[in-house]
Amino acid sequence: MNKRGAKVLLVRGKGYALVKRNKIGPLISTDFGVAEKLLKQDINMGMNTIIVPEANIRALELVKNMDLNLSLLATECA
């Protein structure tokens, strides 16, 4: 945990997810399997919202298709 209360979940060499105040994002991974693993860990920690750039169609589809109990916050890309 850093001094601002954020935590980083890590799959060494394959991906990570930043979590803070019940929100996930960014989540970076080498493949969908790693992303799913990180998302499931995040949910087990009590996270309930994921932040995804709306331009990242594959990530939006992954979250929707996993049928997780997560709120999806799609953000605009500048």
C-alpha positions in Angstrom: 0.0 0.0 0.0 1.3 3.5 -0.8 0.9 6.6 1.3 -2.4 7.4 -0.4 -4.0 4.0 0.4 -3.7 2.4 -3.1 -2.7 -1.2 -3.4 -1.2 -3.0 -6.4 -2.0 -6.6 -7.2 0.7 -8.2 -9.2 1.0 -11.3 -11.4 4.8 -11.0 -11.9 5.7 -10.3 -15.5 2.1 -10.7 -16.7 0.0 -7.9 -15.2 -1.1 -5.8 -12.4 -4.2 -3.9 -11.1 -4.2 -0.8 -9.0 -7.0 -0.7 -6.4 -8.2 2.2 -4.3 -11.4 3.1 -2.6 -13.4 0.1 -3.9 -12.3 0.9 -7.5 -10.1 -1.1 -9.9 -8.0 0.7 -12.5 -5.9 0.6 -14.3 -5.6 -3.1 -14.9 -2.9 -4.1 -17.3 -2.3 -7.7 -18.4 -0.7 -9.7 -21.1 -3.9 -11.8 -21.8 -7.5 -12.3 -20.7 -6.6 -15.2 -18.3 -4.4 -12.9 -16.3 -7.0 -10.1 -16.4 -9.7 -12.5 -15.1 -7.4 -13.7 -12.3 -6.7 -10.1 -11.2 -10.4 -9.2 -11.4 -11.4 -12.1 -9.2 -8.8 -11.2 -6.6 -10.0 -7.6 -6.7 -13.6 -8.6 -6.1 -12.5 -10.9 -3.2 -10.9 -7.8 -1.7 -14.2 -5.9 -1.8 -13.7 -3.9 -4.9 -17.0 -3.1 -6.7 -16.2 -0.7 -9.6 -13.8 -1.0 -12.5 -12.6 2.0 -14.5 -12.0 1.2 -18.2 -11.3 3.6 -21.1 -14.3 3.4 -23.4 -11.9 3.0 -26.4 -10.7 -0.4 -24.9 -13.5 -2.5 -26.5 -11.9 -5.8 -25.6 -11.6 -4.8 -21.9 -15.3 -3.7 -21.8 -16.4 -7.0 -23.4 -14.3 -9.0 -20.9 -15.9 -7.3 -17.9 -19.4 -7.7 -19.3 -18.9 -11.3 -20.4 -17.4 -12.4 -17.0 -20.8 -11.6 -15.4 -19.2 -10.2 -12.3 -21.0 -8.1 -9.8 -19.0 -5.0 -10.8 -20.1 -1.5 -11.7 -18.4 -0.4 -15.0 -17.1 3.1 -15.2 -16.2 3.8 -18.9 -14.0 6.9 -19.2 -13.4 9.0 -22.3 -10.0 9.1 -23.8 -8.6 12.5 -24.6 
